[in-house]
């Protein structure tokens, strides 16, 4: 492991999926954007769409195809309510799933919300050298996902491994 320990800033896109939130009350999207910036990354794109499988898929597809975007953080639409469709929108776009993301998120969330965590359909994956994380819509869930998993995996100095080499095409850490 002779990789450099220099921090690499990534370009992050934040999507909020909601039928009830707007830019004035998007606390979850605000949290993810602020957390990414505080970690040293750039918020390159930000959007809010209704919980509609085709609107979600269209936005994410464009970001996955955009060479400037390396990370997509999606908040909302991961539950079991009638219109929750983020996992269904995103899963077909992924080249590889990050199975451990949902597992670790739910393990961390268990301590916070108990057995209700089983209703989380948190999902992660890679598509066209872009990492995509689908996170529940509550600000607390975004905080849990960011602090418990995502922050370290987007940090090129995190050992023993992180996603930065995969996203930037640099040698493995």
N, C-alpha and C positions, 0 to 999 in steps of 0.2 A: 504494500500500500504506500506507494510513493507519490500519490496525488497531492497536488497543492492544497493547502488549507485556506486559500483565499476565498472570500465570500463572492458569490456570483449572484447579481440581481436578476430576477426573472420578470417577465411581463405577464401580468395577471389580469384575467377578465372575471368580473363578478356579475352573476345573473341572479336576480331574485324572481322566483316564480310565485305569483300570488294573485288571487282574485279580489283581495281586499286591501292590499297595501299600495301606496303610491310613493313617489320620491320623497314626499314630506314626512312619511312615517316608516320608512324602510330601515328599521334599526338593525336587522340582521345583515342586510347588504352593507350598511354603513360600517358595522363592526368588522366584517371580513375585509372591506377595502382599507379601513384604518389599520387593522392588524397586519395586513400585507405590507402597507407602506412603512409602518413602524419596524417591520422586520428587514426593511431595506429594499423591497421589491417595488416595481412600478405598476400602478393600476392603469392598464392600457385601454381597457374597455369596461363599460358598466351599462347594464340594461335591466329593465323590469318587464316581464311578460306575464300574461294571464296563464293560468294553469290549463294549458291546452297543448296536447302532445305535439302538434305540428308547429306551433309558435316556438315551443321550447327547442324542438329538433332543428328548426330553421336557424335560430340564433346560435346554438351550439355548433351546428355544422359550419356556419360561416367562421366562427372563431377557431375551430379545429383546422380549417383550411388556411387560416391567416398565419403566415410564417412569423408574424410579430408576437403572436400569443403563444405562451408556453404553458400556462396554467389556467384552468377554468374552474372557478368555485361557484357552485350552484346552491342556493338556499331556497328551500320550500318544495312542496309537492312530493315529498317522500313518504307520506303517511298512507293510511288506508281509507281516507274519506273519498267520496264519490269521484271527485275530479283530480285527485292526486295522481299525477302521471309522469313525474320526472324520471323515475327509473325506466319506465317503458319507452320514453322519448330518447333517453341517452344510451341505454344498453346496446341497441343495434349499431350505434356509431363507434363503439369501442373495438379496438384491435385486440386488446388484452384487458381482462378485469383484474383489479387489485383486490383479491378476495379478503385479505387481511384488514383492509380499511373498515369495512362494515363490521367485521368481528371485533376489532379493537375499539371502534367507536361505541358499539353496544356494551362492551365490557366496562368502559369508562362511564358510560351513561347509566349503567345499572346502579352505581353508587349514588347517583344524583336523583334519578326518577324511578328507581325500582323496576318492577317487572314491566312497566309501560314502555321500556326500551325495546321490547320485542316488536312494537309497532313501527319502529324506525326501519326504513328500507334504504339506509345510507349505502351509497355505492361509489366505488372508485374504479378508474381504469385509465388506459393509455390509448390515444388515437392520434395518429399522424404526428408523433413526437410531442404530443400535448397531454398533460396529465389533467384528468377531470375528476372532481370530487363533488358528489351530490350529498348535501347535508340537510337535515331537517330545518324547518323554517324558524324555529325559535332562536332568539339571540343566545340563550343559554346553550343550546345545542351547537350553534356556530362556535361559541367560545370553547366548548368541550372538544370539538373536532379540531379546531385550530391549535389550541394549546396541547392537546393530547397526542396528535398525530401529524397534522399537515405542516405546522411551522417547522418541525425538525426535518421532515422529508423534502422541504423546499430549501433547506439550508445546506449549501455545498460543504460546509465545515462539519456537518453532523456525521459522526462515525458510529458504527462501521459502514453504513451506507445511506444513500439518499437518492432522490430521483433526478438531481441536477444533471449528472452526466448523460442520462438517457434523454433529457430534454434539450440539451445543448450540443450533443454529439461529441462531447469531450471524452477522454479516456475514463474508464470506470474508476470509482474511488476506492 
